[in-house]
Amino acid sequence: MNKLEEGLVLYHGSYCIVENPDLEKCAMLKDFGRGFYLTTSKEQAKSFAKISTSKAKSNGLIPYSENFGYVSFYKVTGISSLKTFSFETADADWLHCIVAHRRNKPFADIRKSMQDYDVISGKIANDDTNATILAYMGNVFGEMGTEQADKMCISLLLPERLKDQFCFRSNKAISTLEFLKSEKVSLE
């Protein structure tokens, strides 16, 4: 798992160029809560650009004929005063944190314990893993939060294949992102 460090280059995929991230435009109920999500994987960012473009078309933000998205590049600078938390692996604590942020009631104590962090990082639970996490939240593997259910869900997620994500959750964190450039990516 990559750690947040000075000079790290991170990528964000979207239907548009994002020079100035705005937390007010960020969705709630994401893996680590409301925040601006980035990754060290340019390929993962391209995948997000596809998803974002598809959603933007469905919501009427861009024409259906648009067949490209953007990957924006950022360099992290001035992070010494940020309060950060990093999940080293996709383990039960990571899983409980994701569920706590995707739903209001389960693991509320975990969501509360994470509220003061400027940046939370860990493995990504993306669209490829969504069905497994939904099954976990539906108690398909046993009661959510039990060792049996946690182990089953994590084993099905194939955590060694999951990429990383960094959730910049505060304006203080956003201010450490230096926009470098963006690249147009074809979605065909």
C-alpha positions in Angstrom: 0.0 0.0 0.0 1.4 3.4 -1.0 1.7 5.9 1.8 0.8 9.6 1.4 4.1 11.4 1.1 5.6 14.6 -0.1 5.9 14.8 -3.8 3.6 11.8 -4.5 1.8 12.0 -7.8 -1.9 11.0 -7.7 -4.6 10.7 -10.4 -8.3 11.5 -10.6 -10.6 10.2 -13.4 -13.7 12.2 -14.3 -15.9 13.3 -17.2 -14.2 16.8 -16.9 -10.9 18.3 -16.0 -10.7 19.0 -12.3 -8.2 21.8 -11.6 -9.8 22.9 -8.3 -11.4 20.1 -6.4 -14.5 21.2 -4.4 -15.7 19.1 -1.5 -19.2 20.4 -1.9 -19.4 18.6 -5.2 -18.2 15.3 -3.8 -20.7 12.6 -3.1 -21.6 11.3 0.3 -21.6 7.6 1.2 -18.4 6.6 -0.5 -15.8 4.2 0.9 -14.0 6.6 3.3 -16.8 9.2 3.4 -17.3 12.4 1.5 -14.0 13.5 -0.1 -12.0 13.9 -3.3 -10.7 10.5 -4.3 -7.4 9.9 -6.0 -5.2 6.9 -6.8 -1.5 6.1 -7.6 -2.8 4.0 -10.5 -3.3 5.9 -13.8 -5.2 2.9 -15.1 -7.6 3.0 -12.2 -8.1 6.7 -12.8 -8.9 5.9 -16.5 -11.5 3.4 -15.3 -13.0 6.1 -13.0 -13.1 8.5 -16.0 -15.3 5.9 -17.8 -17.7 5.5 -14.9 -17.9 9.2 -14.3 -18.5 9.9 -18.0 -21.3 7.3 -18.1 -23.0 8.8 -15.0 -22.6 12.3 -16.5 -24.3 11.2 -19.7 -27.2 9.6 -17.7 -27.6 12.8 -15.7 -27.6 15.0 -18.7 -24.4 16.8 -17.9 -22.7 15.9 -21.2 -24.0 14.7 -24.5 -24.4 11.0 -25.1 -22.1 11.3 -28.1 -19.1 12.3 -25.9 -16.7 9.3 -25.9 -13.8 10.6 -23.8 -13.1 11.5 -20.2 -10.1 13.1 -18.4 -7.4 12.0 -16.0 -6.1 14.9 -13.9 -2.7 14.7 -12.3 -1.8 16.2 -8.9 1.4 16.4 -6.9 1.0 16.3 -3.1 2.9 19.1 -1.3 2.9 20.5 2.3 1.3 17.5 4.0 3.1 17.7 7.4 0.2 19.2 9.3 -2.4 16.8 7.9 -4.0 14.2 10.1 -3.9 11.0 8.0 -4.9 7.4 8.4 -3.9 4.5 6.2 -5.2 1.0 6.0 -2.2 -1.2 5.2 -4.3 -4.1 3.9 -7.9 -5.0 3.1 -8.7 -6.5 6.5 -11.8 -6.5 8.8 -11.1 -3.0 10.0 -10.9 -1.7 6.4 -14.1 -3.5 5.5 -16.0 -2.2 8.5 -14.8 1.4 7.7 -16.1 1.1 4.2 -19.5 -0.2 5.3 -19.7 2.5 8.0 -19.3 5.2 5.4 -21.6 3.6 2.8 -24.4 3.1 5.3 -25.4 5.2 8.3 -26.1 2.7 11.0 -23.5 -0.2 10.9 -20.2 0.5 12.6 -21.2 4.1 13.6 -18.3 4.1 16.1 -15.8 3.5 13.3 -17.3 6.4 11.2 -17.1 8.6 14.3 -13.5 7.7 15.0 -12.5 8.6 11.4 -14.3 12.0 11.2 -11.3 14.1 12.2 -8.9 12.7 9.6 -7.9 15.0 6.7 -6.9 12.0 4.4 -7.8 8.3 4.7 -6.2 5.8 2.3 -6.4 2.1 1.7 -7.4 -0.4 -0.9 -10.3 0.5 -3.2 -13.7 -1.1 -3.1 -14.7 -0.3 -6.7 -17.5 -1.4 -9.0 -15.8 -4.8 -9.4 -16.1 -5.4 -5.6 -19.5 -3.7 -5.1 -21.6 -6.9 -5.4 -19.5 -8.7 -2.8 -19.7 -5.7 -0.3 -23.5 -5.5 -0.9 -23.8 -9.2 -0.2 -21.8 -8.7 3.0 -24.1 -5.8 4.1 -27.1 -8.1 3.4 -25.7 -10.7 5.7 -25.3 -13.3 2.9 -22.0 -14.5 4.4 -23.3 -14.5 8.0 -24.1 -11.7 10.3 -22.2 -8.5 9.2 -19.3 -7.9 11.6 -18.7 -11.5 12.6 -15.3 -13.1 12.0 -16.9 -15.6 9.6 -18.6 -13.0 7.5 -15.6 -10.7 7.5 -13.2 -13.5 6.4 -15.6 -14.7 3.6 -16.1 -11.3 2.2 -12.4 -10.3 2.2 -11.4 -13.6 0.6 -13.9 -13.0 -2.2 -12.6 -9.5 -2.8 -9.2 -10.8 -3.7 -7.5 -7.9 -1.8 -4.1 -8.6 -3.4 -5.6 -7.3 -6.7 -7.2 -4.2 -5.3 -5.6 -0.8 -6.2 -5.2 2.0 -3.7 -7.3 5.1 -3.1 -6.7 8.3 -1.2 -9.7 10.3 0.1 -8.9 13.9 0.7 -11.7 14.8 3.2 -11.0 18.4 4.3 -10.2 21.7 2.6 -6.9 21.7 4.4 -6.1 18.3 2.6 -7.4 19.7 -0.8 -5.0 22.6 -0.4 -2.0 20.2 -0.5 -2.9 19.1 -4.1 -1.0 20.9 -6.8 -2.8 20.4 -10.2 -0.1 19.4 -12.8 -2.1 18.6 -15.9 -4.9 16.5 -17.4 -5.0 14.1 -20.2 -8.0 13.3 -22.4 -8.7 9.6 -22.5 -10.7 7.7 -25.1 -13.5 5.6 -23.6 -13.8 3.3 -26.6 
